[in-house]
Amino acid sequence: MASSNQGNPGGKQGGSSSRGFASMDPQRQREIASEGGKAAHEKGTAHEFTSEEARQAGSKGGQAAHQKGTAHEFNSEEAREAGRKGGQASHGGGHGSGQGGAQGAGQGGNQSGQKR
């Protein structure tokens, strides 16, 4: 049976090759992937996620990040702000809710040491 690792001495995978997508600079990989995604959307062949698929993908990514130890750990202020934004989005609150928008609503507003 013929080997499928032609041009790869010793049959080792990855790491030292100077050819192919995986050996490129990560920024260049993102540029190429972005171009492909844009082209697929223009052709109408790009995958459109349903809300359920998007939820599952986000959950899977969050679980992986926590396992790797790279997930963002929210402090209580960040969690409160994220919850407020989520509530506005799900209830149609929009930006004009009188709370100063995403910036400033919770940023530095409690510097006097008072409890909320």
Helices and strands as residue ranges (DSSP letters): G 9-11, G 21-23, H 26-43, H 51-68, H 76-91
